[in-house]
Amino acid sequence: MVEYVNSLIDVSPRTAVVLGSGLGHFSEYVENQTSIPYAHIAGYPLSGVEGHSGEFVFGELGSEPVVVASGRFHMYEGYDLETVTLPVRFFHQLKVNNLIITNSAGSVRRRLEPGTLMMLNGHLDCTFRESSKMPDVVRGGEYHSSELLDRARAAARAEGIETAEGVYAWTLGPSYETPAEIEKIHELGGDAVGMSTVPEIRAAGKLGMRVLGISCLTNYAAGITDEPLTHEDVISVANRVSDKFTRLLKGTIESISSDLA
Ligand code: HPA
């Protein structure tokens, strides 16, 4: 896979961005693009969720060589952990050292309104795969790079974008949570809830990459309000804030360029 992709691109990316639901058009901003559909890479998995197209876009943002992955793999699609984290191991082999992972997530706190961009400063594994004990919040630079967080904070300030910071709780899905589950996640210290990102953060942290997660809070999680929750709303709120999200991502990546080699 690495050999094939390297034969098609001129510049090796240093920064990779994984796009979540409804954020697919960020890749339009990449300059000097080479797009490679996942389907062209022998052995690479294919993504099937609405709002994901399944391709890499290689190129530059500012002077930073990047790769943007639009379309990702979730456990609820039937993929195992190996497959879900394959993109991260692939990036590592391409010599990427900064990884920005985005997602859509439900807000577990009333003060975090739909449309908020939340940078991750911790995560919770609420899948109960490794243990049946209640999880603790995992924090620390290995999984939530303070350098990248600083870059993102500065980019948000420069762009006049209000952001939040908090803990992302990972659930398996595919159904949204019950109000009781959300109450528990709230109690455990979760601020947002979603079905992705934590496996990739773990894999990238273990490989020594710098990682930053950013959630677009698309809805209040179950039971926070009486509104029913739909995938259509998730996509439409993600689309509504995609301009803001794009500016935050661009600013963050461009500030990586010079001194975070
Ligand atoms: N729960 C889980 N995943 C999600 C949600 C949610 O409320 N919103 C977007 N992705």
Boltz pocket constraint, residues with backbone or C-beta under 6 A from the ligand:
constraints:
  - pocket:
      binder: B
      contacts: [[A, 104], [A, 105], [A, 106], [A, 107], [A, 175], [A, 176], [A, 177], [A, 193], [A, 194], [A, 195], [A, 216], [A, 218], [A, 219], [A, 220], [A, 221], [A, 222], [A, 229], [A, 234]]
      max_distance: 6.0
